[in-house]
Amino acid sequence: MQRKPESARSHRTRTAVAALTAVVVLPLGALAGCDSSDSGGKRAQAHRNGPSAPAPTWDRSPRSVAAVGDSITRGFDACSVLADCPKVSWATGSDAQVHSLVSRLGVKKSWNDARTGARMADVPAQIGAAAAHRPQLVTIMAGANDACRDSVSHMTPVDEFRTSFETALKRLATALPKSEVYVSSVPDLKRLWSQGRGNPLGKQIWKLGICSSMLRDADAMNPAAVKRRDAVRERVVAYNAVLKDVCASDEHCRYDGGEVFGFRFTGAQLSPWDWFHPGKDGQERLAEIAYRNVTAARPPA
């Protein structure tokens, strides 16, 4: 994207870069999550009872929503540099421009229990906090930080990712057997790299440590760099396969069918402070996808 001289956006960008160089980028890791040996609660038992049990009806107009996940759901870097901005969250935000999921649903009670830097291992604990509100719908968007590590070798193994996600759903099933779950796919991190790398200042910011497994040496196209980025994308694809598979085993869970992963983000949807996280426009796109899937008569294929 070309920068216009003397523009307000250019001034804000220079200010953001100066601020970023004066601080350490927030770590993408987070507190370790809790494990659970629970069998899955009443709704998992109902699912095991087989086809004789009546299929539950998906509530397309829940009256309360709790959101869990990572920095995307917290609106990180969408309003100002290195800061959460939950008011623009795709899930629970109040910003009129974003028109979040809860706004589109007309929900009056909502809670945002996501945390910047969280990985899937943190989601079970977040589910515990969300369950205390007794929401009718819980949204989950997590997994980007499992792939966004300092190196490919440090990405969360797929089996560990699965265990954490299964534990999260079991914990919710035990606490709130009738609450529904909407699960977003993990975004295509390689797509975000391909869009953000066109901004010279964005690439300088990436050097400070944002998603190094994907964004390090943004212009390098040698075989090693290409292989590294492909490995990150393949891991995200594997995470999404887990989300789809595990969600399908829970009768109150609805996966987005890979819509967020498949969405073709452009620079217009990225944060002007890091050229990676969704900006307000990106948050609005996520809200549109969520609302369409939550209110659909049938789940995505």
MIVEXVO-885965 format. One record per residue (C-alpha): residue number from 1; x negated, y negated, z. Coordinates in steps of 0.5 Angstrom, whole numbers, plus 500, padded with zeros to 3 digits. Example, Ala and Ser with C-alpha at 12.3 -4.5 7.8 and 13.67 -1.06 7.14 Angstrom:
{rec 1, {475, 509, 516}};
{rec 2, {473, 502, 514}};
This chain:
{rec 1, {500, 500, 500}};
{rec 2, {497, 493, 498}};
{rec 3, {496, 488, 504}};
{rec 4, {499, 481, 502}};
{rec 5, {494, 475, 504}};
{rec 6, {496, 471, 510}};
{rec 7, {503, 475, 511}};
{rec 8, {506, 476, 518}};
{rec 9, {505, 484, 517}};
{rec 10, {498, 483, 515}};
{rec 11, {497, 479, 522}};
{rec 12, {500, 484, 526}};
{rec 13, {496, 490, 523}};
{rec 14, {490, 486, 524}};
{rec 15, {492, 485, 532}};
{rec 16, {494, 492, 532}};
{rec 17, {487, 495, 530}};
{rec 18, {484, 490, 535}};
{rec 19, {488, 493, 540}};
{rec 20, {487, 500, 538}};
{rec 21, {479, 499, 538}};
{rec 22, {479, 497, 545}};
{rec 23, {483, 503, 548}};
{rec 24, {483, 510, 548}};
{rec 25, {488, 513, 544}};
{rec 26, {493, 517, 548}};
{rec 27, {491, 525, 548}};
{rec 28, {496, 529, 544}};
{rec 29, {496, 535, 549}};
{rec 30, {500, 534, 555}};
{rec 31, {502, 538, 562}};
{rec 32, {502, 546, 561}};
{rec 33, {509, 548, 561}};
{rec 34, {513, 553, 565}};
{rec 35, {514, 560, 564}};
{rec 36, {520, 564, 565}};
{rec 37, {522, 572, 566}};
{rec 38, {529, 571, 565}};
{rec 39, {533, 575, 561}};
{rec 40, {537, 570, 557}};
{rec 41, {543, 568, 561}};
{rec 42, {550, 569, 560}};
{rec 43, {550, 567, 553}};
{rec 44, {544, 572, 551}};
{rec 45, {548, 577, 554}};
{rec 46, {554, 576, 550}};
{rec 47, {550, 576, 544}};
{rec 48, {547, 583, 545}};
{rec 49, {554, 585, 546}};
{rec 50, {555, 586, 539}};
{rec 51, {560, 584, 533}};
{rec 52, {566, 585, 538}};
{rec 53, {565, 579, 542}};
{rec 54, {568, 573, 539}};
{rec 55, {563, 568, 535}};
{rec 56, {563, 561, 539}};
{rec 57, {565, 555, 536}};
{rec 58, {560, 550, 535}};
{rec 59, {562, 543, 538}};
{rec 60, {561, 538, 532}};
{rec 61, {563, 532, 537}};
{rec 62, {559, 533, 544}};
{rec 63, {560, 528, 549}};
{rec 64, {553, 528, 552}};
{rec 65, {546, 529, 549}};
{rec 66, {540, 530, 552}};
{rec 67, {533, 530, 548}};
{rec 68, {527, 534, 549}};
{rec 69, {520, 534, 545}};
{rec 70, {514, 530, 544}};
{rec 71, {512, 523, 542}};
{rec 72, {517, 522, 536}};
{rec 73, {523, 523, 540}};
{rec 74, {520, 518, 545}};
{rec 75, {519, 513, 539}};
{rec 76, {512, 512, 540}};
{rec 77, {509, 507, 536}};
{rec 78, {515, 505, 532}};
{rec 79, {516, 498, 536}};
{rec 80, {509, 496, 538}};
{rec 81, {502, 499, 539}};
{rec 82, {501, 505, 543}};
{rec 83, {507, 505, 546}};
{rec 84, {514, 509, 547}};
{rec 85, {520, 506, 544}};
{rec 86, {526, 510, 546}};
{rec 87, {531, 505, 544}};
{rec 88, {529, 507, 537}};
{rec 89, {529, 514, 538}};
{rec 90, {533, 518, 533}};
{rec 91, {536, 522, 538}};
{rec 92, {538, 518, 544}};
{rec 93, {536, 511, 542}};
{rec 94, {541, 504, 542}};
{rec 95, {537, 500, 536}};
{rec 96, {543, 499, 531}};
{rec 97, {538, 499, 525}};
{rec 98, {536, 506, 527}};
{rec 99, {543, 508, 529}};
{rec 100, {541, 514, 533}};
{rec 101, {545, 521, 533}};
{rec 102, {548, 519, 540}};
{rec 103, {550, 513, 536}};
{rec 104, {553, 516, 530}};
{rec 105, {557, 521, 535}};
{rec 106, {560, 516, 539}};
{rec 107, {556, 519, 545}};
{rec 108, {556, 515, 552}};
{rec 109, {552, 519, 556}};
{rec 110, {545, 521, 554}};
{rec 111, {538, 522, 557}};
{rec 112, {531, 522, 553}};
{rec 113, {527, 527, 557}};
{rec 114, {521, 528, 551}};
{rec 115, {514, 526, 553}};
{rec 116, {509, 523, 548}};
{rec 117, {503, 528, 547}};
{rec 118, {508, 534, 549}};
{rec 119, {507, 541, 546}};
{rec 120, {512, 547, 546}};
{rec 121, {509, 549, 552}};
{rec 122, {512, 543, 555}};
{rec 123, {519, 544, 553}};
{rec 124, {521, 549, 558}};
{rec 125, {520, 544, 564}};
{rec 126, {523, 539, 560}};
{rec 127, {529, 543, 559}};
{rec 128, {529, 544, 566}};
{rec 129, {530, 537, 567}};
{rec 130, {535, 536, 561}};
{rec 131, {539, 541, 564}};
{rec 132, {540, 537, 571}};
{rec 133, {544, 532, 567}};
{rec 134, {549, 538, 565}};
{rec 135, {549, 536, 557}};
{rec 136, {554, 539, 552}};
{rec 137, {548, 538, 547}};
{rec 138, {540, 539, 547}};
{rec 139, {536, 537, 542}};
{rec 140, {529, 539, 541}};
{rec 141, {523, 537, 537}};
{rec 142, {517, 539, 538}};
{rec 143, {511, 543, 535}};
{rec 144, {507, 537, 531}};
{rec 145, {502, 537, 537}};
{rec 146, {501, 544, 537}};
{rec 147, {498, 543, 530}};
{rec 148, {495, 536, 531}};
{rec 149, {489, 538, 535}};
{rec 150, {482, 536, 535}};
{rec 151, {480, 542, 531}};
{rec 152, {484, 548, 527}};
{rec 153, {481, 553, 532}};
{rec 154, {485, 549, 538}};
{rec 155, {492, 550, 534}};
{rec 156, {497, 553, 539}};
{rec 157, {497, 561, 537}};
{rec 158, {504, 563, 533}};
{rec 159, {505, 568, 539}};
{rec 160, {504, 563, 544}};
{rec 161, {509, 558, 541}};
{rec 162, {514, 563, 540}};
{rec 163, {514, 565, 547}};
{rec 164, {514, 558, 550}};
{rec 165, {520, 557, 545}};
{rec 166, {524, 563, 547}};
{rec 167, {523, 561, 555}};
{rec 168, {526, 554, 553}};
{rec 169, {532, 557, 550}};
{rec 170, {533, 562, 556}};
{rec 171, {532, 557, 561}};
{rec 172, {537, 553, 558}};
{rec 173, {542, 559, 557}};
{rec 174, {541, 561, 564}};
{rec 175, {543, 554, 567}};
{rec 176, {548, 552, 562}};
{rec 177, {551, 558, 558}};
{rec 178, {556, 554, 554}};
{rec 179, {551, 548, 552}};
{rec 180, {549, 548, 545}};
{rec 181, {542, 547, 542}};
{rec 182, {540, 543, 536}};
{rec 183, {533, 544, 534}};
{rec 184, {529, 540, 529}};
{rec 185, {524, 543, 524}};
{rec 186, {516, 541, 525}};
{rec 187, {515, 535, 520}};
{rec 188, {510, 537, 514}};
{rec 189, {504, 534, 517}};
{rec 190, {500, 534, 510}};
{rec 191, {506, 530, 507}};
{rec 192, {504, 525, 512}};
{rec 193, {497, 525, 511}};
{rec 194, {498, 524, 503}};
{rec 195, {502, 518, 504}};
{rec 196, {498, 515, 510}};
{rec 197, {492, 515, 507}};
{rec 198, {493, 510, 502}};
{rec 199, {493, 505, 507}};
{rec 200, {485, 503, 508}};
{rec 201, {487, 500, 515}};
{rec 202, {491, 506, 517}};
{rec 203, {485, 511, 515}};
{rec 204, {481, 507, 520}};
{rec 205, {486, 508, 526}};
{rec 206, {486, 515, 524}};
{rec 207, {478, 515, 526}};
{rec 208, {480, 514, 533}};
{rec 209, {483, 521, 534}};
{rec 210, {490, 521, 531}};
{rec 211, {491, 529, 529}};
{rec 212, {484, 530, 527}};
{rec 213, {486, 537, 525}};
{rec 214, {489, 534, 519}};
{rec 215, {487, 527, 519}};
{rec 216, {480, 527, 520}};
{rec 217, {476, 525, 514}};
{rec 218, {482, 523, 510}};
{rec 219, {479, 522, 503}};
{rec 220, {475, 528, 503}};
{rec 221, {477, 533, 498}};
{rec 222, {471, 538, 498}};
{rec 223, {473, 545, 499}};
{rec 224, {472, 545, 507}};
{rec 225, {477, 539, 508}};
{rec 226, {482, 542, 503}};
{rec 227, {482, 549, 507}};
{rec 228, {483, 545, 513}};
{rec 229, {489, 541, 511}};
{rec 230, {492, 547, 508}};
{rec 231, {491, 551, 515}};
{rec 232, {494, 546, 519}};
{rec 233, {500, 546, 514}};
{rec 234, {501, 554, 514}};
{rec 235, {501, 553, 522}};
{rec 236, {507, 548, 521}};
{rec 237, {510, 553, 517}};
{rec 238, {509, 559, 521}};
{rec 239, {512, 555, 527}};
{rec 240, {518, 553, 523}};
{rec 241, {519, 560, 522}};
{rec 242, {519, 562, 529}};
{rec 243, {524, 556, 531}};
{rec 244, {529, 559, 525}};
{rec 245, {528, 566, 528}};
{rec 246, {529, 565, 535}};
{rec 247, {534, 560, 534}};
{rec 248, {538, 565, 530}};
{rec 249, {538, 570, 536}};
{rec 250, {542, 565, 540}};
{rec 251, {549, 564, 539}};
{rec 252, {549, 557, 541}};
{rec 253, {543, 554, 537}};
{rec 254, {543, 551, 531}};
{rec 255, {536, 550, 527}};
{rec 256, {536, 544, 522}};
{rec 257, {534, 549, 516}};
{rec 258, {527, 546, 515}};
{rec 259, {530, 539, 513}};
{rec 260, {525, 535, 517}};
{rec 261, {520, 539, 514}};
{rec 262, {522, 538, 507}};
{rec 263, {524, 531, 508}};
{rec 264, {519, 527, 503}};
{rec 265, {517, 521, 508}};
{rec 266, {514, 515, 504}};
{rec 267, {510, 510, 507}};
{rec 268, {516, 506, 508}};
{rec 269, {518, 511, 514}};
{rec 270, {511, 511, 517}};
{rec 271, {509, 506, 523}};
{rec 272, {505, 500, 521}};
{rec 273, {501, 501, 527}};
{rec 274, {498, 508, 526}};
{rec 275, {501, 510, 519}};
{rec 276, {503, 517, 522}};
{rec 277, {509, 517, 527}};
{rec 278, {515, 515, 524}};
{rec 279, {517, 507, 524}};
{rec 280, {524, 505, 525}};
{rec 281, {526, 507, 518}};
{rec 282, {523, 514, 519}};
{rec 283, {527, 514, 526}};
{rec 284, {533, 513, 522}};
{rec 285, {532, 518, 517}};
{rec 286, {531, 523, 522}};
{rec 287, {538, 521, 525}};
{rec 288, {541, 522, 519}};
{rec 289, {539, 529, 518}};
{rec 290, {541, 531, 525}};
{rec 291, {548, 528, 525}};
{rec 292, {549, 531, 518}};
{rec 293, {547, 538, 521}};
{rec 294, {550, 537, 528}};
{rec 295, {557, 535, 525}};
{rec 296, {557, 540, 519}};
{rec 297, {562, 546, 519}};
{rec 298, {557, 551, 518}};
{rec 299, {549, 551, 520}};
{rec 300, {544, 550, 515}};
{rec 301, {542, 556, 511}};
